[in-house]
Amino acid sequence: MKKISLFLAMQLLHAGLYAQEKKQDTTSVEKLDEVVVKAVRVKATSPITHSNLSKTEIAKRNLGQDIATQLNFLPSVVTTSDAGAGIGYTGFRVRGTANQGINVTINGIPYNDAESATTFFVNLQDFTSSVENLQLQRGVGTSTNGPGAFGASLNILTDNIAENAYASTSHSLGSFSTRRHNLKFSTGLLSDHFEIAGRLSQITSDGYIDRASSDLKSYFIQGAYRDENTLIKAIHFAGSEVTYQSWFGIDAPTLESNRTFNPAGARFDANGNPDGFHENQVDDYKQDHYQLHWTQRYTNKWTSNLSFNYTYGRGFFEEYIDDWFAQNVAFDGSSELGFYGLSPVTIGGETITTSDIIRRRWLDNDYYVLSGTINYRDDQFDITSGLFYSNYEGDHFGEVIWSRFASDSELGDRYYFGVGNKNEFSAFAKADFRLNKTWQFYLDVQGRFISYTTTGQNSDVADFITDKEYSFFNPKFGASYTIDRRNQLYASFARAHREPNRTDFENGDPRPERLDDIEFGWRYNSDRLKLNMNGFYMDYRDQLVLTGALDNVGAPIRANSGSSYRLGVEIDADISISQKLRLQPNVALSTNKNRDFFFQRDGVLKNLGNTEISFSPSIVAGNTIAYRLTDGLYLGLLSKYVGEQFMGNIESDVSKLDAFFVNDFNAVYTLKGISVIDSVEFSLLINNIFDRDFTSNGYFFTFDDDFSNPGTITTIEGAGYYPQAGINFLLGMTVKF
């Protein structure tokens, strides 16, 4: 009933506005391409804190690294790479919030995995080569589709329709045997209405970390029809990734002595001596996306958009389970035949119950989305409302593909099987109201209704039964005050709720999160200086903070922290020193606290008081010095400083990541005037030019030792680290026809 009432209210609102529309319309006409993402984006004057990146800005450093790495120099962003060089599995945090709390959409369609809420950019290989622009909203942001934004939302718009035909080819090479090759084309508008465009890409890299290789293949194809009032886009993009696992990390002594060491796939002989590594300890996954967008303009004031999406993902990660290691180091029972439903083996009168084993853990999933929006826009109002529905079904299962002692196994037998099913319905209405040249008001309401069920077993071969339903109401409102043509003030309040993910349920009985986000800021815009200053106060109830630990598939474990908050200020600027020289500094200062955090140490539950939230540095700063020596030559020095941070919530020195300061150098030279060729562009990116040793990510864990000294409980702490590459380079060339 709540859903129906909200839907009817939105339609009545639009009906009333439609009745007020005048016959004479002087409103400027929006580009239909931009209407596709209008529902999840905000305007420059909106009271929402945000940053934009255009195709031109992205292209300067687009040499094959993942999207997360390319966002590194935006305010409050901290990025990391498992392989150490920005290719393969990467991640980013905004205001201390990790991937699970960042909503990502592509053309308004959620990209976050529905069950884990995480974004795996390794499945978007070379995707920025097909991106028109993107917007990163910090904080709760505007209402969006899919999992709620708890630290940021990233809205990606793919290539607009090209008016003229073109073709291009890009090639990159660099450190760690990195290679990137792609081909792009567009027919331009055929018969003034039709376009077909596409891209084919391959990226390979050995990675900075030992054996952390990546073999990434992808393609993107778009068919479009456009006339004055109609835009129809059929988009299909897909990719496959085979990456050698590098999410195990290393301990502190190894970080000092052999920072590129990768323990994944290690083999040992019967006496515990190292015996090489399993060659196929890989993550092997494919993902196909199909999108259909129909955008219609009825008048200069009324537009609508209808979108459909189907995503098909399937793949596995393969593991060598070493019998000696499982019995003498891990003590996890992973080499026991009984764990896989296999019978003991008797050889020469000896009963064998354990074995070296190679297993694969699979995920096979389908994701459907249907969404629609309608927009009214005149000189005073800009109102958008919409409906969203999604259905996800994921099959989780494991197979033993080899065993030294095969017992009664058959190829294809599954030792566990479980299904996760998630449905979501949401409805929203948002409005910008311009009272006069000075005041602008913003109102946004959203209802989200989620059901999540699991059946069968999880990868621990334990029954995993979940049946949850959530109903969330998320209001947002704000105002902007324009002082003069250069100065604007804004303030906003937003409430967001977010449901737990699959990993949260596997590791406990989690509660949904709630966030109240207060933002206020000042924007200054002149010919020589663009300045944004904003403050934020994010007050959480039951925030699911990272504990620092990982589960047995490398996923970060989270736990409700009760009451917590983030309080800070962000400043970013674009300063034109001259026509050739620009500075683009940014800094984020914050305090991030769990209130009255409880922890059981040495068998005693203790109140630690207010503690630092994990992975939340109090200072994150960046700067770009951009110098255009000539019309064809761009030089850039990009700097990033990230303050020290804790990987857990108990402020243990064992969990501390040191601060780091790294610098990259970027050069782009464009050559034009060549017969037949439109342009040739040469790009150089030297990362970490001062060759600093640094670590941007890791994990922290504790366990209670009650066996070394019977009758006494001692809490043991440990940590792992993901070192990032020293000085390394990428060199590229793009030829455009």
HUVENUR-V33663 format. One line per field, one symbol per residue. ss: DSSP state (~ for helix, > for strand, _ for the rest). phi: phi as a letter, one per 20 degrees, with the letter a starting at -180 (. if undefined). burial: b if it has 24 or more other C-alpha atoms within 12 Angstrom, else e. Layout:
BEGIN
ss = ???
phi = ???
burial = ???
END
This chain:
BEGIN
ss = _~~~~~~~~~~~~~~~~~~____________~~~~__~~~_________>>>>>~~~~~_______~~~~______>>>>>________>>>>>__>_~~~>>>>>__>>__________~~~___~~~~>>>>>>>>_____________>>>>>>>_______>>>>>>>>>~~~>>>>>>>>>___>___>>>>>>>>>>>>________>>>>>>>>>>>>>___>>>>>>>>>>>>>>>_____>_~~~~~~________>>>_____>>>>____>>>>>>>>>>>>>>>>____>>>>>>>>>>>>>>>>>>>>_~~~~~~~~_____>~~~~____>>>__>>>_>__>>>>>>>>>>>>>>>>>>>>>___>>>>>>>>>>>>>>>>>>>>>>>__________>>>>>>>>>>>>>>>>>>>>>____>>>>>>>>>>>>>>>>>>>_____>__>>>>>>>>>>>>>>>>>____>>>>>>>>>>>>___~~~~~______>>>>>>>>>>>>>___>>>>>>>>>>>>>__>>>>>>>_____>>>>>__>>>>>>>>>>>>>>____>>>__>>>>>>>>>>__>>>>__>>>>___>>______>>>>>>>>>>>>__>>>>>>>>>>__>>______~~~>>__>>>>>>>>>>>>>______>>>>>>>>>______>>>>>>>>>>>>________>>>>>>>>>>>___>>>>>>>>>_
phi = .ffffffffffffffffffefefecdffefffgffgdgfddcefefedfbcdcegffffgdecoffggffegeegmecdbcfencncofcbbcclneegfddeccdlnefdggfeemeddffedflfffddfabcdeenfmegcengfedbacddddfgffefdfbbbccbcbagmlfcccbccbbfmfelmcdbccabccbccbemffgmefccdcbbbccdccbcfcccccdcccbaccccffbefmcefgfgfebfefcffmfdcefenegcncffdfcdcbcbdccccccdcdebfddcbbcccbccccbrbcdceeeffffedcfldmfdfgffemdegddclndeddcafbdccddccbccdccbbcccdbcfddccccacbcbccccedbcceeabgcfldfcgnfdebbbcdcccccbbbbcbdcefbfddcdccbcbdccccccccncdfeldgcdcbcccccdcebbabccefbfddbdbbbcbdccbefdgfgffdrcfdfeccdddcbacdcccfdbdcccbdbcdddcmgeeffoedefdnefecbfdmdbbccacccbbcdefbfddcdcebbcdbccceeledbedlncfceemecffglcffbccbbcddcdfcfdcdcbddcbccffbdecddlfffeeeffbcccddccccddcnegmefacddcccdelfeleebcdbabcbcbeeddfcgncdceddbbccdfdffgbccccccddd
burial = eebeebbeebbebbeebbeeeeeeeeeeebebbbbbbbbbbbbebbbbbbbbbebebbbbbbbbbbbbbbbbbbbbbbbbbbbbbbbbbbbbbbbbbbbbbbbbbbbbbbbbbbbbbbbbbbbbbbbbbbbbbbbbbbbbbbbbbbbbbbbbbbbbbbbbbbeeebbbbbbbbbbbbbbbbbbbbbbbeeeebbbbbbbbbbbbbbbbbbbbbbbbbbbbbbbbbbeebbbbbbbbbbbbbbbbbbbbbbbbeebeeebbbbbbbbbbeeeeeeeebbebbbbbbbbbbbbbbbbbbebbbbbbbbbbbbbbbbbbbbbbbbbbbbeeeeeebbbbbebbbbeeeeeeeeeebbbbbbbbbbbbbbbbbbbbbbbbbbeebbbbbbbbbbbbbbbbbbbbbbbbbbbebeeeebbbbbbbbbbbbbbbbbbbbbeeeebbbbbbbbbbbbbbbbbbbbbbbeebebebebbbbbbbbbbbbbeeeeebbbbbbbbbbbbbbbbbbbbeebbbbbbbbbbbbbbbbeeeebbbbbbbbbbbbbbbbbbbbbbebebbbbbbbbbbbbbbbbbbbbbbeeeeebbbbbbbbbbbbbbebebeeeeeeeeeeebbbbbbbbbbbbbbbbbbeeeeebbbbbbbbbbbbbbbbbbbebbbbbbbbbbbbbbbbbeeeeeeeebbbbbbbbbbeeeebbbbbbbbbbeeeeeeeeeeeeeebbbbbbbbbbbbbbbbbbbbb
END
